[in-house]
Amino acid sequence: MELLYQNLLKDESIQTILNNLAPGEIINLSNVNNSFKEVLTGLIATQQRSRILYVTATDYQAQNTARHLQKILGEQVLYCPVEPIHDYFADVHSQEINHQRLVVFEQLL
């Protein structure tokens, strides 16, 4: 992966993106191919000292993206599950999801 990042860093358009990033700024990667989107996210994460929040349209996409990004970034990737409204009242699902969320918040703090 490091060799891929080195080659990407040579690209002028990638350098332009990295040079114009500001902490707290929203980056829209919706028009980027899925596989390249994850690679670009990994590259940004290695070049920036701040955290990246990666938002997806569905929880299923979030789980898959987190799994793929963990291969690139390891333990730096935290998956925070959403809770569908129909699960909110089901104690079994709520407790498990709440526990997963608390683990993520604990690692962030």
N, C-alpha and C positions, 0 to 999 in steps of 0.2 A: 504494500500500500504506500509505503514511503516513496518508492520510485515513481508511482503514479502521481503522488502529490508534487514531487519535484518537477515532473514534466508539466503538470497543470500550472504550477507557479511561473513557468516560463511564458505562458500564454498571456498576451497583452490584455485581453478582455477579462481574464480571471484576475489579473493584477488590478485592473480598474475597479472591479467589484470589491476586492479586499481593501483597497485604498479608500474607498468611499463608505465603508461601514462605520456606523456610529453606535456606541452602546445604547441599548434601548430602542433602536430603530427597527421597524418591521421590514422584513425582506420577504417578498412574495416570490416563491419558487414554483408556483402553480403551472407555469408553462414549460417547466424543465422536465425532461424524461425521468421517470421514477428512479431508475438505477443511478443515473447521473445526479439526481437530486440528493440522494443519500451520500454519494461520494463528495459532492460539493459541500454538503452540510458538515461532513467529517473534516474536509479541508478547512472550512471556516473555523470549526471548533479548535483545530490544531494551531491556527494562526491568531486567534483571539483569546484574550485572557478572561473574557466574560462568558456567561452561560448562554446557551441557546435554547429557546423554547420552540419546539417543533409541533405545530398544530395540524391535525388531520380532520377530515370531514366525519369520519366514523371511528369508533373505538377499535373496530377490527383493523382498520388501516394503521391506527396508532400502535397496536400490538405488533403488527408485521414490521412497521418502520422501526420500532424500538429494537426488535430482534435483529434486524439487519444492521442498524447503527451500532449495536453492542459488539458486533463482529469487528467493526472499524475502531470504535472508541472505548470498548470495554466497559468498565464500571462507571464511566462518566455519564452513561445513558441511564436516565431514570424514567420509568413508565408510570404515569399517574392515571389510574383507571377512572372512567366516568361511570356514573350509576344511572341506568335508564329509569325513568319514572316508575315503571311497573315493578322494578326490583326494590324501590325505595322502601316499600312496606314489607318486603320479605326479609325477615331477620337473618336468615342464613347468608343471603347474598350481601346484605348491607354490612354485616360484621366483617366479612372477608374483604370487601372493597374498602371499607373504612380502615382496616388494618394495613392494606397495601398503600393507601394514601398517606397514612401516618408514617410509614417507613420512608416514603419519598420525602415528606416534609422534614423528618428527622435528619436525613442525609443532606438536605439543602441547608439546614441550620448548622 
